Amino acid sequence: MVDGNQRFIDGTTLHYKFYPHGDTKDIQDQEPFAIVLGCSDSRVPIETIFDQSFGDLFIIRIAGNIVAPSQMGSIEFAISKFKTSLVVVLGHSNCGAISATIDECINKTHLSNSLYSITDRIKPSILPLIDSGLSNHELTHKAVETNIINSVKQLQSQSPIIKRAIKNNKLEVIGANYSLKSGAVDFLT
Ligand SMILES: [Zn+2]
């Protein structure tokens, strides 16, 4: 993933073509080498920023890269079915879900119940930062990072399947932060 992100930044991507027209591997079966829990943001197309192709990444996308039961279930499915040994929680700079949650915490903006189900899971990452005297920009940056770390911790601690795989040295769960500006992914753990 590190090499793929570097190719993406350098403009030297491998230009995969869709099988059977091109050179992409046969996709009858899948054997993804990583699971990515990323944000839905249209500016963060996950295969593209890691220069990966069909069958490489098992991706779950949801605003704010939060961990809710269906995300956890999808990850458990991939670990059990494909023996994938890496989970990456991928957040990004200027995340709209993080900004919306900050706005809700500070200005008490009203959201729909469906949106609350997302922001309620981001709030624990933000509330401790609200009175820390950070500028708006610093607060958003710190909140993005804290939210990534909290999602990693939730995955590591709340799923018996994930816990067992980690204990048996079959799985690693790490966080990463994508910069919209530079295109670089900073692996946090
Ligand atoms: Zn986002």
Residues whose N, C-alpha, C, O or C-beta is under 5 A from the ligand:
A	BS01	ZN	C39 D41 G64 C95 G96 A97
